[in-house]
Amino acid sequence: MAAMRTSITSVFDDVWQRTQHRLAGLTDDEYLWEPAPGGWTLRADAEGRWRMDGEGGGGPAPDPVPISTIAWRMGHIGLMFIDFGTRLFHGRNITLDDVEFFGTAAAGTEFLENAYRVHWREPLGRMADERWWEPAGAPFFAFADRPATDIVLHVLDEFVHHAAELGVLRDLYPHLTVA
């Protein structure tokens, strides 16, 4: 069991290091850059609280799915760590109102790091050996009877997938043409 934990947490750490490297030097303009009209982003509401379009990706998505900003994608990854971490390690669900999002690159990067370390990676590293094979639990609804390992691997898959999208958006941004 210890070898599996080490293998899985090492992959999380490798993806995290790659993600941090890809986000180095992120500017506010790039963070909120909308690569296509009608895309999903973070927007300040009337009270100044930053909100995620599209229910954070948790609701039914339109077809085609809107292209998101780097800010939205970072918020989505952070939300995933907080949401799945709260469910797996504390046995309860959260709502979008429980999560504070940010409108600057520096604050968004800090949010993502905190979500990863505090809500996901540190508790994952402490998870008891037997918990890896126990049912995930009621907060996972239709997946409640699946082993916690399945949830961990799902989060890893989502993290790799969405972190790669961040990289693509970063690759595209310098190639913008100014009219």
N, C-alpha and C positions, 0 to 999 in steps of 0.2 A: 504493500500500500504506500509506503513512504516513497518508493521509487516512482510510482505513478504520480503522486502529489508533486514530487520534484519535477518530473517531466512536464506536467501540465502547467505548473506555476512558472517554470522556466520559459515556456512558450509565451505565456502572458507577459512576462517581463521583457522578452525579446520584442514582441509587438509594441509594447509600451515604449521601449527605447527608440524604436524606429519611428513611432508616432511623434514622440518628443522632438526628435531630430527633424522630421518633416515640418513641424510647426515652428521651429526656431525662426525668429525674425518676422513673424506674422504681424502685419499692420492692421489697423482698424479698417482702412479702406478695403483691404483684401478680405478681412474677416466677414464684412457685410456685403461684399460684391455679389450682385445677383447675375449669374451667368446666363439666365434666360428669363424672359418675361413670365410673370405668373408663378415664379418659383416659391419655394418655402424658405422662410428665414425666421429670425427673431425680430420682434417688433415691440416697441414700447407702447403700453396701453395709456389711457387717459391719465392714470395715476403715476406713470413713469416706470411701471413694472414690466420687465421684458417677458414676452410670451412667445411660445413656439407655434408656428403655423401647423396645420394638419394634425392637431392633437399630439404633437411630438412623434408622429409616426405610428401611434398606437391605435388609431381609429381606422375606419375604412378609407383606403386611399383612392383618389380619382384615377381614371385610366386615360391617358398615361399619367404615371406618378410625376409630380412636379420635380424639376431639378432644384436641389437645395443649395443654400449658401454654405460656406465653411462654418459660419456661426451656427446655423441650424444643425449641421452634421455633428459638430462638437457637442452641441446641446443634446442631440439624440444619443450619442455615445455615452455622455455623462449620465443622462437620464436612465439609460439601460443599466449602467453600473449601480446607480442608486436604487432603481426599481427592483432589479433582480437580487441585489445584495440585501435589501430590506426584506424581500420575500424569503430568500433562502436562509439568511442568518438570524432574522428576527420574527419570521412567521406572520408577517402582515403585509398588506398592500398599501401603496401610496397613490396619490393623484398628482396631476400636473401642478396643482396649487401648492403642493408640498415642496416643490423644487424651485429654487431661485436661479434664473438665467441672467446673463450679462451681455451688455451691448458693446463691450470693447474687447479687443484681442487679448490684452493682458489679463483681464478679469475672466474671460472665457477659458483661457489656458489654465489659469489657477483653478477654476471650477472643475475642469476636466481632470486635472491632477488630483484634486481632493476627492472627486467621485471615484476615480480609479483606486487610489491608495486606501482611503478611509472606508469607503462603502463596499469595495470589492476585494482588492488584493490582500490587504491585511487580514480580514476575516477569513478569506479563502485559505490563507496560509495556516490559520489556526483551526480550521475545520477538523473535527474529530474523524479518525479513520472510519468508524462505523457510519458516520453521517453521509459519506460519499455514496453508500449503497442503499440508504434508506429512501423511502418515497419522498419526493420533493415537498409534498404537503399541499394543503387546501389553497394557499395563496396562488398556486399555479394552475388552478381551475382544471381544465381537461387534461393537463399534464401532471396532476397531483400524485398519481400512482407511479410515475416514472422515477427512476433513481436520481438523486441529486447530481450524480455524475453527468447525466444527460443534460441537465440545466447548465452545468459548468461548461460543457462542450458547446452548447448552443451559444452561450455568451462569448466564448472564444471565437466561434465562427462569425458571429455578428461583429465583434471587435475587429477581426482581421478584415472583413468585408468593408466595413464603414471607414476604417482607418485608411484603407487603400483608396477609397473615394476622396478622402481629404487630400491624399497625395496627388491625385489626378487634378483636383481643383487648384492646388498650389502650382502644378505644372502648367495649367492653362493660363493662369492670371498674368504672368509676365508677357504673354503673347497678345494681349489686348491691343487693339489699334484705337487710338484716340481720334475721333472725327473732328 
